[in-house]
Amino acid sequence: MRLQDKVTLITGASSGIGAACARAFAAEGAHVILAARRGERTQAAAKQLSAEFNIEALPVPLDVRDQAQVTQVLGNLPVRWAAIDILLNNAGLSRGLNKLHEGLISDWDEMIDTNIKGLLYVIRAVVPGMVARGRGHVINIGSIAGHEIYPNGNVYCATKSAVDTLTKGLRLDLVGTGLRVTSVDPGMVETEFSLVRFHGDAERAAKVYQGFQPLTAEDIAETVLWCATRPPHVQIHDILLTATAQASATLTHRV
């Protein structure tokens, strides 16, 4: 399926996987809505993508944790942008790496509010319009953590397991509507993920990726793009991808 002139909404579009996906989709002629909390970044990215690929890009300041804001912003998009063809639920994060009984409740709240509730709020705001139009594709960014629990990953893994369950449930609910639902679940990707998890500790974050070649945001964007461009009668349920050196959530070969 060609993406020329398709309207694509990407959450968490200011950096990492979201930014890479915005670029990949723009390169294929899609018009992209860049939604993220860091509005200055999305404004700069929208300007650059529009100039480079001759597409339209709309920066939208959005905190997916705020249900009222999600409803207001996505329910009042300019007419040109209201008919969203592809929804990429990318906004997500991990906070902390602690034993469950020692974890910070503020970290739990942030992960649950972003990874689960934020995804639900955006789906609720966007998918009814897709159903009414009889077309659309929802792509959720999950994680290997949604398939395997790892030590001290407790709440983060639980949120990504929820993403997996919600993706499957949404696919069941939408059968017969013409909509497609996909989950792309990466292993270790070198982005700001670990920097966020460790609350800005750059030294600790860098050690996560030492000794092997991790995935890049562009690797994930290429996979998401492939899912989105299958023929309309083809639905990719889920893809789990890791670096060649990563065999599971806990086993990585390092040199």
PAKOLKE-708567 format. One record per residue: residue in one letter; x, y, z of N, C-alpha, C in turn. Coordinates in steps of 0.2 Angstrom, whole numbers, plus 2048, in hexadecimal, padded with zeros to 3 digits. Layout:
BEGIN
AXYZXYZXYZ ...
***
This chain:
BEGIN
M8047FA800800800800804806800 R80380B7FC8078117FB804816801 L80981A80380881E809807826806 Q80782780080782D7FD800831800 D8018368037FC83A8057F883780B K7FA83280E7F782F8147F883381A V7F383481E7F48388247F683382A T7FC83482D7FF830832800834838 L7FD83183E7FE834844803830848 I80983384A80E83084E80E833855 T80D82F85A80E832861816831863 G81883586881F83486A824836864 A82283B86082583C85982B84085A S82D843860832848861839845861 S83A83E86184183B862840834860 G84683086084682986084282685A I83F82185C83B81D857835821854 G83282585882D82A85582F82E84F A83583185183883684C83A832846 A83D82C84784082884183A82683D C83482484082E82283C82B828838 A82B82E83B82983483882D835831 R83383483283883682C836830827 A83682A82983582482482E825821 F82982782482282882182282E81C A82583381F82683981A829838814 A82E83481483283280E82E82E809 E82982B80C82482780781E82B805 G81E832807819836805813837809 A81383480F80E83581480E83C817 H80883E81980884581D808843824 V80C84682880D84382F80B848834 I80884683980684A83F80B848845 L80F84C84781484B84C81284D853 A81084885780D84A85D812848863 A81484C86781884B86D818851872 R81A85087881A85587D81F85A87B R82585987882A85E876829861870 G82486687082286986A82786D866 E82C86F86983187386583586E861 R83686886383986285F835861859 T82E86085A82A85E855829863850 Q82986985282986F84D82E86F848 A83486E84B83B86E84783A868842 A83886284583885C84183385D83B A82D86083D82886183882A865832 K82E86B83483086F82F83586C82A Q83A86882D83F86582983C85F825 L83785B82783485682383085981D S82D85E81F82986281982E864814 A83386781683886A81183B86480D E83D85F81084185A80D83D855809 F83785480B83384F80782D851804 N82C85880482685B801820858803 I81F85780A81985480C81785A812 E81185881480E85D81A80F859820 A81285D82581385A82C81085F831 L80C85C83580986083A80C85F841 P80F86384581186284C80C864850 V80B85F85580585F85A80885E861 P80886386580A86286C80585D870 L80785887280285387580684F87A D80284F88080484A8857FF845886 V80183F8847FC8398837F983788A R7FC83988F7FA8388967F483C898 D7F38418947ED8468967E7844892 Q7E28418947DD83E8907D984488E A7D884A8917D484F88F7D8853889 Q7DE85388A7E28568847E285287E V7E384B87F7E28478797DC848875 T7D68488797D08488767CF84F873 Q7D18548767D085B8737D585C86D V7DB85A86D7E085B8687DE857862 L7DD8508637DC84C85D7D584D85B G7D084F85F7C985085D7C8857859 N7CD85B8597CD8618557D3863851 L7D585D84E7DA85E8497D7862843 P7DC86683F7D98698397D6864834 V7D18668307CD86282C7D285E828 R7D78618257DC85D8217DF857824 W7E085782B7E385282F7DF84D832 A7D884F8327D484B8377D3844835 A7D384282F7D283B82C7D983782C I7DB8358327E18328337E182B830 D7E682982C7E68228297EA81D82D I7F08208307F481C8347F581F83B L7F481B8407F681D8477FC819849 L80181C84B80781984E80781B855 N80581685980681886180D816863 N81181B86381881A86581A81D86B A81682286E81882587481881F87A G81E81F87D81F81A88382681B886 L82681988C82D81988F82D814895 S83381489783581089D8388148A3 R8368138A98398178AE83C8128B4 G8428138B584580F8BB8468078B9 L84A8048BD84C7FD8BC84D7FA8C3 N8477FA8C78477F88CE8437F28CF K8457EE8D48407E98D78397EC8D8 L8347E88D782E7EB8D882C7EE8DF H82F7EB8E482D7ED8EA8327F38EC E8367F58E883A7FB8E98398008E4 G8347FF8DF8338048DA83080B8DC L8318108D882E8168D98278178D6 I8228188DA81B8198D881B81E8D2 S81F8238D381E8288CE8218258C7 D8258218C782881D8C18228198BE W81F8158C38198118C18148158BD D81281A8C080D81F8BE80E8218B7 E8148238B68168268AF8168218AA M81881B8AB8188158A68118138A5 I80D8128AA8068108A98028168A5 D80381C8A77FF8218A480182289D T80882189B80A82289480981C890 N80B81689280C81088E80580D88D I80180E8927FA80A8927F480F891 K7F48148967EE8188957EF81D88F G7F582088E7F68248887F4821882 L7F681A8817F481787B7ED81687A L7EA8148807E28148807DF81A87E Y7E18208817DE82687F7DF828878 V7E48278757E582886E7E1824869 I7E181D86B7DD8198677D681B867 R7D381D86D7CC81F86E7CB82586A A7D082986A7CE8308667CF82F85E V7D382A85C7D482A8557D0824851 V7D081E8557CD8188517C681984F P7C181C8537BA81D8517BA82084A G7BE8258487BE8288427C082383C M7C581F83E7C781A8397C2815838 V7BE81383D7B980E83C7B3811838 A7B28178397AC81B8357AE81B82E R7B581C82C7B781D8257B8816822 G7B98118267BA80A8247C1809821 R7C680C8247CD80B8237D180E828 G7D780B8297DC80E82E7E0808830 H7E680A8337EB8058357EE80883C V7ED8048417F08068487F6802849 I7FC80584A80280284B804804852 N8057FF85780780085D80F7FE85E I8138028618198008638197FD86A G81B7F686981B7F28708227F1872 S8247EC87482B7EA87682C7E3877 I8327E18778337DA8798317D9880 A8317DE88482F7DE88B8287DC88C G8247DD88681D7DA88781C7D3886 H8227D08848227C88838267C5888 E82B7C888B82F7C58908307CA896 I82F7C789C8317CB8A28397CB8A3 Y83C7D08A58437D08A78447D38AE P8497D18B284A7D38B984A7DB8B9 N8467DD8BE8457E48C08417E88BA G83E7E58B583A7E88B08337E88B1 N8317E58B782A7E48B98257E88B6 V8247EF8B881F7F38B681F7F58AE Y8257F68AC8267F78A58247F18A1 C8267EB8A38247E589F81C7E589F A81A7E68A58127E68A680F7EA8A1 T8117F08A080E7F589C80F7F3894 K8147F08938157EE88C8117E788A S8107E389080C7DD88F8057E088E A8037E58917FC7E88907FB7EB889 V8017EE8868007F087F7FF7EA87B D8027E587C8017DF8787FA7DC878 T7F87DC87E7F17DA87F7EC7DF87C L7ED7E587D7E87EA87A7E87EA872 T7EE7E98707EF7E88687EB7E2866 K7EB7DD8697E87D78677E07D8868 G7DE7DB86D7D77DC86E7D47E1869 L7D87E68687D67EB8637D57E785C R7DA7E385A7D97E08547D37DB854 L7D17D88597CB7D48597C57D9859 D7C57DE85C7BF7E385C7BE7E6855 L7C37E78517C37EA84B7C27E5845 V7C27DF8467C17DA8407BB7DC83D G7BB7DC8367B57DE8327B57E5830 T7B97E98337B87F18327BD7F382C G7C17EF82A7C67F18257CD7F4828 L7CD7F582F7D37F78327D87F2834 R7DE7F48347E37EF8367E77F183C V7E97ED8407EC7EE8477F37EA847 T7F87ED8497FF7EA8498037EC84F S8077E885180B7EA8578137E8854 V8177ED85581E7EC8548227ED85A D8257E785C8287E68628307E6862 P8337EB86483B7EB86383E7E8869 G8447E68688487E486E84C7EB870 M8537EA8718567F08738587F486D V8567FB86E85780086985A80686C E86080886986380D86C86081486A T85C81786F85981D86E85A821875 E85582587685582887D852824882 F85081E88084C81988585081888C S85681688C85A81589285B81B896 L85C82189285E827895857829899 V85182889684B82A89A84A8258A0 R84C81E89F84B8198A484F81B8AA F85581D8A985A81F8AE85A8268B0 H85482A8AF8538308B18598358AF G85C8348A98618398A78688378A8 D8698318AB87082E8AC87382C8A6 A8768308A287982E89C87E82989C E8828288A18878238A288481C8A3 R87F81C8A787C8158A88788138A2 A87581889E871817898876814893 A87B81789288081588D88280E88D K88380B8948858058958807FF893 V87A8018928757FC88F8777FA889 Y87A7FE88487B7FC87D8827FB87C Q8867FA88188D7F988088F7F287E G8937F08798967EA8788927E6873 F88D7E98708897E686A8867EB866 Q8837EA8608807EE85C8787EE85D P8757F386086E7F286186A7F585B L8647F485B8607F78568607FE856 T85E80185185D80985185680B850 A85581185184E81385084C812848 E85181384484F81283D84E80B83B D85180683F84F7FF83D8477FE83F I84580184483E800846839804841 A83C80A83F83880E83A83780A834 E83C80783283C80382C8377FD82C T8367FA8328327F483382B7F7834 V82A7FC8378237FF838820801831 L82580482D823806826821800822 W8257FB8228237F481F81C7F2821 C81A7F28278147F082980E7F4826 A8107FB82680B8008248097FF81C T80E7FC81980E7FD81180C7F680E R80A7F18128077EB8108017EC80C P7FF7E88077F87E98047F37E9809 P7ED7ED8077E87ED80C7E57E780F H7E57E280B7E37DB80E7E77D7812 V7ED7DA8137F37D78177F37DB81E Q7F37D78237F37DA82A7F97D682E I7FE7DA8308037D78348017D883B H8017D283E7FF7D38458047D584A D80A7D284A80F7D584E8167D384B I81B7D784D8227D684B8267D7851 L82A7D285382F7D28598367D3855 L83A7D88568407D88538457DB858 T84B7D78588517D985C8577DA858 A85C7DC85B8637DC8588657D5858 T8697D385386C7CD85286F7CA858 A8727CE85C8767CC8628717CB868 Q86A7CD8678667CC86D8617C686B A8617C187085D7BB86F8577BB873 S8577BF8788517C087C8517C6880 A84C7C788484D7CD8888537CE88D T8557C888F85B7C88948617C5891 L8617C388B8677C088886A7C4882 T8707C78838737CB87E87A7C987E H87D7C88788847C68778887CD876 R88C7CE87B8917D487B8987D287A V89C7D68778A37D58768A77DB87A 
***
